[in-house]
Amino acid sequence: MAVQQSGRSNNLVVPQATAALQQMKMEIANELGIPVPQDGYYGNYTTRDTGSIGGYMTKRLVQMAEQQLQGRSVR
């Protein structure tokens, strides 16, 4: 039997991480030279731009997890 998902499938395991993820998104957008929308709406941005931000966020989160698994401190 298939389990149906309703709504968003990217629910945070730790809801308190929202602010840190938003901060990371802004930092990465600035690093990539993508202006951060003041209202937080990315709908007017290209898929390439938003995909780049998401891709770099994923890369950074994986690096952080790898460092933690190796017993090193993160940043």
N, C-alpha and C positions, 0 to 999 in steps of 0.2 A: 504494500500500500504506500503510495507516495504522500509525502507530507507537503501540504500547501503552505506557502508563506504569504502572508499579507503585509503590505506596506514595505518598508525599507528592510533590506537584507543586511545592511551594514551597521547593525546595532553595536554600540560600544559595550565591551565586556566590563570596562571600568568607566562609568559615566563621568566621573570626576576628571577624566583625561581630556575632556572636550576643550578646555581652555588651552592646555598644552599643545593639542593638535592644531588648534586655530593659530596659535603663535608660530608653530612650525610651518604652517601653510604660508603665513605672511612672510616669514624669513626666507623661505625657498622662493616665493614669488619675487621678492626683492633681489635675491641672488641671480635669478634668471632674467631680471629686467622686465618682469611683467607687473604692470601697475595693479595694486590691490584696490578693488572697488570699495569706496567709502561705505556703501550700503550692504556690502557682503554678497551682492548678487553677481554671480559669475556667468549668467545666461547670455550676456553680450560678448563673451570671450570665445575664441576659437577652441575647437576640440583639441587641437595641438597644444595650445597654451595650458588649458586645464589638465590635459593628460600629462604634460611635462611636470606640472606641479605635483600631481598625484604619484607619478612615477618616482620622482625624487624623494617624496615623503616615504614611499614604500622602501626605497633603497636605504634611506637613513634609518628607518625603524628596524630593518633587518640588520644593519650594521650595529645598532645599539644592542639588539638581542644577542648577536654573536659575541659582542664584547662582554655582556653579562654572563653568558654561558662559559666564557673563557676565564671568568673571575676578575676581569679588569673593570675599573670604574668607568662610567659613562660620562663623558664631557666633564 
